[in-house]
């Protein structure tokens, strides 16, 4: 496990050279990837969401496609389209940008719901079906979507079914004073990306994703996770409790976080660190306006560690 930790630390260090002062968010994005999930980053424009996606693809050595979501984007613009070939006298399917190992779905909530739903099968099944033929997507396959705050002009809120396809939702936030000063005085971030080298091969990444499944989880840890799920379902404070899919997301993310930190077993702190990103877009209170951190604090306060 220490060899894995060393490898992943080198990945994080490379990303930290370009994305300053956001190591926790970087590690959570990698955790999501290792757990074979997809991630949604919701924040105002200009805080580094798109740059993070470019850096991540570069350091992990993944084929990369950026899809700029706009109100006139069509599902065929994502999946692909069949075009008639005059020479061969038949239709040929031209692959869309979704056929890459890493997809940046930029400003995903600016597209219409019909176009947003075009990603559903790809994210859940790692395949797309076009004209009756199912086509597998490259492996590994990872979607990093960005979203503008809903109060901004020209946004279409993601439906619950689409939100639930994302294992985590995070925000980057503003940099602190010292980090922003380094950013202002440093090199252009785009220029720095070209200097980055892949720290890991595709096969090594797939192996790491499989290794996550081998991380041990004790019965008391499962009891702790189930207690969190049960509290969310039984408390009158919540509109609806956490689903079994949310429970699996917490478990797989906690395993990946443990592996990233050189452990072959999950501890309660692993669950607690990944919890905010997983429940923030799934759990809502009857009282409007409660922050994700307050939700997490309440859960952790009410549910005792075995």
Rosetta blueprint (number, residue, H / E / L):
1 X L
2 X H
3 X H
4 X H
5 X H
6 X H
7 X H
8 X H
9 X H
10 X H
11 X H
12 X H
13 X H
14 X H
15 X H
16 X H
17 X L
18 X L
19 X L
20 X L
21 X L
22 X L
23 X H
24 X H
25 X H
26 X H
27 X H
28 X H
29 X H
30 X H
31 X H
32 X H
33 X H
34 X H
35 X L
36 X L
37 X L
38 X L
39 X E
40 X E
41 X E
42 X E
43 X L
44 X L
45 X L
46 X L
47 X L
48 X L
49 X H
50 X H
51 X H
52 X H
53 X H
54 X H
55 X H
56 X H
57 X H
58 X H
59 X H
60 X H
61 X L
62 X L
63 X L
64 X E
65 X E
66 X E
67 X E
68 X E
69 X L
70 X L
71 X L
72 X L
73 X L
74 X L
75 X H
76 X H
77 X H
78 X H
79 X H
80 X E
81 X E
82 X E
83 X E
84 X E
85 X E
86 X L
87 X L
88 X L
89 X L
90 X E
91 X E
92 X E
93 X E
94 X E
95 X E
96 X L
97 X L
98 X L
99 X L
100 X L
101 X L
102 X E
103 X E
104 X E
105 X E
106 X E
107 X L
108 X H
109 X H
110 X H
111 X L
112 X L
113 X H
114 X H
115 X H
116 X H
117 X H
118 X H
119 X H
120 X H
121 X H
122 X H
123 X H
124 X H
125 X H
126 X L
127 X E
128 X E
129 X E
130 X E
131 X L
132 X L
133 X E
134 X E
135 X E
136 X E
137 X L
138 X L
139 X L
140 X L
141 X L
142 X E
143 X E
144 X E
145 X E
146 X E
147 X E
148 X L
149 X L
150 X L
151 X L
152 X L
153 X L
154 X L
155 X L
156 X L
157 X L
158 X L
159 X L
160 X H
161 X H
162 X H
163 X H
164 X L
165 X L
166 X L
167 X L
168 X E
169 X E
170 X E
171 X L
172 X L
173 X L
174 X L
175 X L
176 X L
177 X H
178 X H
179 X H
180 X H
181 X H
182 X H
183 X H
184 X H
185 X H
186 X L
187 X L
188 X L
189 X H
190 X H
191 X H
192 X H
193 X H
194 X L
195 X L
196 X L
197 X L
198 X L
199 X L
200 X L
201 X L
202 X H
203 X H
204 X H
205 X H
206 X H
207 X H
208 X H
209 X H
210 X H
211 X H
212 X H
213 X L
214 X L
215 X L
216 X E
217 X L
218 X L
219 X H
220 X H
221 X H
222 X H
223 X H
224 X H
225 X H
226 X H
227 X H
228 X H
229 X H
230 X H
231 X H
232 X H
233 X H
234 X H
235 X L
236 X L
237 X L
238 X E
239 X L
240 X L
241 X L
242 X L
243 X L
244 X H
245 X H
246 X H
247 X H
248 X H
249 X H
250 X H
251 X H
252 X H
253 X H
254 X H
255 X H
256 X H
257 X H
258 X H
259 X H
260 X H
261 X L
262 X L
263 X L
264 X L
265 X E
266 X L
267 X L
268 X H
269 X H
270 X H
271 X H
272 X H
273 X H
274 X H
275 X H
276 X H
277 X H
278 X H
279 X H
280 X L
281 X L
282 X L
283 X L
284 X L
285 X E
286 X L
287 X L
288 X L
289 X L
290 X L
291 X L
292 X H
293 X H
294 X H
295 X H
296 X H
297 X H
298 X H
299 X H
300 X H
301 X H
302 X H
303 X L
304 X L
305 X L
306 X L
